[in-house]
Amino acid sequence: MNIVSTSKIAFIVYVIIILSVFQSCKKMEVYQILETPFSVIDKLGNSREYRIYLPEKEVNRKIPLIVYFHGVRSECFKKSPGLRNYTGSPVEETGLIEFCKLNTIALLVPEPRYEYKFGNCMCKGWSPFDKEIDGIEKMIDLVIEKYPIEKKKIFLAGLSAGAALTFHLANRRPHYYSAILSHSQGSIHEDLRYLKPSERGPKFGVLLAYTKGDYKNLIEICIETERIYKAHNYKVVLLKDLPPKSHRWSNTNNNMFWDYLNRLGQYSNESSEKGR
């Protein structure tokens, strides 16, 4: 092979690489991040903050919405040996931003407003529920009003305290949400009493999950929540011993989570029939 042929091949390979990188960049730039685009004031008169990830270009159909709630968070946790490596899985660590981009799903990420004491630390993480919920519901309703959201494909997802919150939201409006994903927590009140379904099922689908390294008490809550909701005729799936070996979001399983949410969703059959 002469020098000219080698140079041509090298040039062609270079062009292919550049085009591949360009196409990859295009795929990752199809979404816009909006920081509290519309004002939300909760019942206590406090303004609420949120982020929404949406397609930059208009789509010719309505799209699903996932609302994500992280776990309790505090800088103080870094001083505690048992919580030093716990982050609360902010959305940036879950892989959900990239997943929603690739699957044309709107992603709403509310911010908690109120502080409370957990152990010896002041934290933010959705408690007290009765203070947080009003503002969150207003955010969800506003996003659905302002953007092309499919009303029968609204899903809630959360980790730990955020997971418990999904049950409180869903039971307030059991016909509103298609399904919820409760990761590493279950249907409980802040005093650890179980929150039973407000209406007999089937209503919203329930997907529970915990990791190999999760806390034993939270695993027990997931198992008992599965029992309670199945006894009330809800469609429930419990995914066990997922990676990683710690109390955090299993970001390698987002595809599986999405598949189950759609199968468990209370309006899934209607969507399937429309697509035929």
VOGU-3710 file (C-alpha; in Angstrom, 3 decimals, decimal comma):
1> mnivstskia> 0,000/0,000/0,000  1,511/3,344/-1,060  1,657/6,554/0,952  -1,163/8,214/-1,050  -3,589/5,340/-0,385  -2,696/5,339/3,308  -3,331/9,099/3,489  -6,734/8,711/1,784  -7,787/5,975/4,193  -6,653/8,046/7,157
11> fivyviiils> -8,612/11,031/5,863  -11,778/8,944/5,364  -11,476/7,518/8,889  -11,010/11,048/10,251  -14,169/12,264/8,444  -16,183/9,315/9,772  -15,049/10,033/13,323  -15,924/13,729/13,009  -19,380/12,905/11,620  -20,001/10,386/14,412
21> vfqsckkmev> -19,078/12,916/17,069  -21,265/15,536/15,395  -24,247/13,192/15,285  -23,689/12,223/18,917  -23,601/15,865/19,946  -26,796/16,541/18,061  -28,556/13,757/19,970  -27,461/15,215/23,306  -28,565/18,763/22,428  -32,201/18,115/21,606
31> yqiletpfsv> -33,466/19,145/25,044  -33,741/22,482/26,804  -33,546/23,050/30,556  -36,004/25,581/31,942  -35,479/26,928/35,468  -38,857/27,756/37,064  -40,321/29,139/33,806  -43,618/30,003/35,536  -44,148/31,268/39,063  -45,543/28,821/41,623
41> idklgnsrey> -46,691/30,025/45,052  -47,735/27,380/47,575  -50,528/27,609/50,138  -48,111/29,060/52,711  -47,267/31,936/50,377  -43,777/30,703/49,500  -42,398/30,604/45,970  -41,343/27,201/44,683  -38,510/26,278/42,345  -38,287/23,512/39,764
51> riylpekevn> -36,552/22,494/36,565  -38,139/21,031/33,486  -36,338/19,273/30,648  -38,208/19,565/27,336  -37,555/19,043/23,617  -36,197/22,197/21,977  -38,144/21,508/18,814  -41,890/21,057/18,744  -42,992/17,432/18,513  -46,069/16,437/16,555
61> rkiplivyfh> -47,525/14,503/19,472  -47,996/14,813/23,212  -45,213/13,305/25,296  -44,998/11,473/28,644  -43,924/13,228/31,836  -41,750/11,851/34,638  -41,628/13,817/37,901  -38,517/12,936/39,918  -37,895/13,439/43,661  -34,446/12,893/45,172
71> gvrsecfkks> -33,851/11,578/48,691  -33,213/13,674/51,786  -30,060/15,784/51,424  -27,774/17,678/53,783  -24,145/18,817/53,833  -24,136/17,666/57,449  -24,323/14,013/56,319  -20,659/14,161/55,308  -19,755/14,253/59,010  -21,673/11,035/59,753
81> pglrnytgsp> -19,840/7,721/59,135  -23,084/5,962/58,174  -24,189/8,659/55,722  -20,865/9,951/54,410  -21,262/8,276/51,004  -24,995/8,906/50,707  -25,879/11,652/48,219  -29,669/11,439/48,020  -29,343/10,692/44,279  -29,949/14,132/42,759
91> veetgliefc> -31,311/13,808/39,240  -27,844/14,366/37,741  -26,718/11,035/39,274  -29,688/8,948/38,123  -29,151/8,883/34,362  -32,749/10,063/33,947  -31,794/13,290/32,150  -30,005/11,375/29,386  -32,669/8,650/29,335  -35,504/11,151/28,917
101> klntiallvp> -33,597/12,961/26,163  -33,192/9,767/24,160  -36,817/8,720/24,634  -38,536/12,123/24,185  -39,916/12,224/27,710  -40,485/15,465/29,607  -38,721/15,467/32,983  -39,879/17,666/35,866  -37,575/18,046/38,880  -39,125/19,973/41,802
111> epryeykfgn> -36,940/21,401/44,557  -37,903/20,886/48,212  -38,734/24,121/50,030  -38,826/23,288/53,730  -36,107/22,192/56,139  -36,477/19,625/58,899  -34,230/17,795/61,345  -33,028/14,283/60,525  -30,801/12,893/63,257  -28,575/15,812/64,188
121> cmckgwspfd> -28,711/17,406/60,735  -30,930/20,044/59,190  -32,000/18,722/55,795  -34,272/19,176/52,839  -36,115/16,169/51,493  -39,923/16,593/51,212  -40,848/16,647/54,871  -43,208/17,793/56,236  -45,264/16,258/53,422  -48,267/18,456/54,168
131> keidgiekmi> -46,177/21,591/53,548  -44,427/20,343/50,406  -47,305/18,727/48,519  -49,396/21,780/47,597  -46,546/23,504/45,753  -45,547/20,281/43,995  -49,070/19,641/42,734  -49,232/23,199/41,411  -45,924/22,671/39,549  -47,194/19,455/37,960
141> dlviekypie> -50,526/20,998/36,953  -48,819/24,065/35,486  -46,368/22,014/33,415  -49,233/19,916/32,046  -51,192/23,084/31,205  -48,297/24,886/29,477  -46,585/22,050/27,589  -47,675/19,176/25,280  -47,938/16,497/27,975  -49,943/13,305/27,510
151> kkkiflagls> -52,294/13,395/30,503  -52,568/9,617/30,683  -48,802/9,155/30,800  -47,814/11,050/33,938  -45,397/9,131/36,161  -43,916/9,847/39,583  -40,493/8,539/40,618  -38,430/9,004/43,744  -35,683/7,647/45,940  -35,961/7,119/49,702
161> agaaltfhla> -37,917/10,079/51,161  -38,755/11,085/47,590  -40,167/7,601/47,032  -42,432/7,886/50,081  -43,641/11,227/48,741  -44,808/9,600/45,492  -47,341/7,529/47,457  -48,727/10,601/49,217  -49,105/12,454/45,915  -50,635/9,484/44,108
171> nrrphyysai> -53,129/8,704/46,872  -54,385/12,299/46,876  -55,244/11,979/43,169  -55,327/8,240/42,377  -56,793/8,760/38,886  -54,246/11,428/37,927  -51,033/9,430/37,669  -50,491/6,389/35,496  -47,861/4,719/37,713  -45,228/5,459/40,347
181> lshsqgsihe> -41,683/4,205/40,896  -40,767/3,950/44,575  -37,026/3,293/44,846  -35,660/2,189/48,242  -38,707/3,234/50,255  -42,435/2,556/50,484  -45,851/3,890/51,388  -45,254/5,385/54,824  -45,988/8,467/56,876  -43,223/10,468/58,533
191> dlrylkpser> -43,844/8,621/61,815  -43,341/5,311/59,914  -47,016/4,311/59,948  -48,036/2,744/56,651  -50,091/4,865/54,272  -52,826/2,618/52,890  -54,426/3,260/49,474  -57,089/5,966/49,530  -59,155/3,992/46,999  -59,339/0,315/46,173
201> gpkfgvllay> -57,458/-0,628/43,025  -56,631/-1,054/40,386  -55,605/2,594/40,179  -52,029/3,866/39,605  -49,461/1,134/39,000  -46,828/0,584/41,706  -43,218/-0,280/40,907  -41,001/-0,852/43,964  -37,251/-1,407/43,861  -34,323/-1,747/46,213
211> tkgdyknlie> -30,591/-2,308/45,783  -28,189/-4,964/47,062  -26,756/-2,534/49,575  -29,981/-0,949/50,785  -30,819/-0,485/54,457  -32,656/-3,500/55,930  -35,480/-1,417/57,392  -36,170/0,164/53,981  -36,197/-3,245/52,306  -38,775/-4,398/54,863
221> icieteriyk> -40,889/-1,311/54,087  -40,740/-2,109/50,350  -41,862/-5,702/50,989  -44,713/-4,668/53,275  -45,823/-1,964/50,822  -45,979/-4,594/48,087  -48,223/-6,739/50,304  -50,543/-3,856/51,236  -51,099/-2,628/47,682  -51,578/-6,109/46,248
231> ahnykvvllk> -54,191/-6,739/48,961  -55,987/-3,614/47,706  -55,999/-4,945/44,126  -53,226/-2,721/42,729  -50,842/-3,841/40,016  -47,508/-4,094/41,839  -43,996/-5,261/40,953  -41,075/-5,392/43,401  -37,559/-5,444/41,898  -34,993/-6,826/44,342
241> dlppkshrws> -31,215/-6,614/44,847  -30,439/-4,226/42,026  -26,994/-2,670/41,623  -25,241/-0,736/43,138  -24,356/-2,023/46,609  -25,475/1,181/48,298  -28,546/3,264/49,058  -28,773/5,112/45,756  -30,633/5,124/42,438  -29,955/2,101/40,222
251> ntnnnmfwdy> -29,050/4,135/37,138  -28,213/1,072/35,014  -31,857/-0,013/35,116  -33,706/3,015/33,738  -34,796/1,115/30,624  -36,262/-1,655/32,757  -37,966/0,876/35,049  -39,577/2,608/32,077  -40,773/-0,692/30,633  -42,435/-1,683/33,919
261> lnrlgqysne> -43,991/1,751/34,467  -45,678/1,540/31,091  -46,874/-2,026/31,662  -48,206/-1,264/35,142  -49,779/2,088/34,212  -53,510/2,295/34,789  -54,042/3,730/31,300  -51,612/1,431/29,466  -54,320/-0,669/27,816  -56,030/2,452/26,452
271> ssekgr> -52,732/3,648/24,937  -52,142/0,254/23,328  -55,587/0,160/21,789  -55,186/3,675/20,326  -51,918/2,627/18,715  -53,477/-0,287/16,848
//
